[in-house]
């Protein structure tokens, strides 16, 4: 089936823009791809065209000012998913970007197939994070656990299957991937995710991932 996606790529490096555009057009032959070279142009285009399906935003291009540009886009256009692309692979920056509303973080070091997979994940409504970003550095593990980790009694509210789903979520897997790995229907995964968010008192998949990604799931799956 021909895709009808409309995507905006904002990056000040023409070669990177071209590579991303090629990846998208190869995966979605009917996609409309708009290319701009700085944040001001990206923001202006979003203002003019709120029906964009995705914005691919370079973290360090002119006008971004770190994550300020991302926050501005998310505040003005909360319905348009935004994915950050960057040569930066610091785990804390990646997690901060997602905390600020990014639907994913794509390192420029990823292969074409990996980039295609990442874009597909986000277009399907999921969050994409590189696998290495799902584990925080040891130096901040305790602090993050104390600040935003789930309490043991919260996790004990989850069924064994819900714990398994949550564990796969922290690996950055989509609902489709989780369904495949756990040999259950994708609709069942969606139901489990909804129950997980409700029981843990969070409002989004991102919150659940950030708060759960340091959990030792083997402790809770023993029961």
Secondary structure, DSSP 8 states (H G I E B T S, - for coil): -----EEEEE-S-HHHHHHHHHHHHHH-TT-EEEEESSHHHHHHHHHH-TT-SEEEEETTSTT-TTTHHHHHHHHH-TTS-EEEEES---HHHHHHHHHTT-SEEEETTS-HHHHHHHHHHHHTT--B--GGGGS--HHHHHHHHHHH---HHHHTTS-HHHHHHHHHHTTT--HHHHHHHHTS-HHHHHHHHHHHHHHHT-SSHHHHHHHHTT--HHHHHT-
